[in-house]
Amino acid sequence: MVNSTDRPPADRDSATEQRILDAAHRVFVRRGTAGARTQEIADEAGVNKALLHYYFRSKERLALAVFQRAARGIFPPLAALLSSPQALEDKVRGVVAFYLDVLARNPFLPGYLICEMNHFPERMPELVREITGMTPREASMRVLSVLRPQIAERVATGEMRPMTAEQFVVNLVSLCIFPFAARPMVCTILGLDAKGFSAFIETRRGELADFVLAGLRP
């Protein structure tokens, strides 16, 4: 049963709601759920706290809405790319291009998502079920069932060294997100400011896919 306090306002204005959600996205991604303050979100959106509460009821509901929007922008496109009939080389280049394009525009997103999934581990399985109607295991198997025969075929012909589909996915995604998730450390070690980090990512954009593909060869 849905509690009446959980129902969205019947007379909500979609533009106002979107403005609040956009502002919350910026604040939560920058600060994380624990560090975000509703007053900062209200100020960012140009509304008062009462209106923010009217639309989203609580900081927790707003945090969940932001997490879902951020995760939807990352994980479904990744699954679609990996489970497509494209050749492995095209998948590698597609995943690298997608991630570096998205994360260059949202460099704090990986750190935010990792932190949120560590603190609220139930959110990701719930989102997977909502998007796909499947359990997380069922959804992952749909991707892996496409990758496994592709990899096995390349291994059998001697074009690729033996590797599980699970390792393939984790290696590929990790190389894409690590510089963003560990941005403060990367910038400190390499002596980069914000402009230097952007230039580093642009160089990586041209080199990473070739590096991954070279690493797959026997």
Secondary structure, DSSP 8 states (H G I E B T S, - for coil): ---GGGS--TT--HHHHHHHHHHHHHHHHHHHHHH--HHHHHHHHTS-HHHHHHHHSSHHHHHHHHHHHHHHTTHHHHHHHHTSSS-HHHHHHHHHHHHHHHHHH-TTHHHHHHHHHHH-TTHHHHHHHHHHSS-HHHHHHHHHHHHHHHHHHHHHTTSS----HHHHHHHHHHHHHHHHHTHHHHHHHHT--HHHHHHHHHHHHHHHHHHHHHHH--
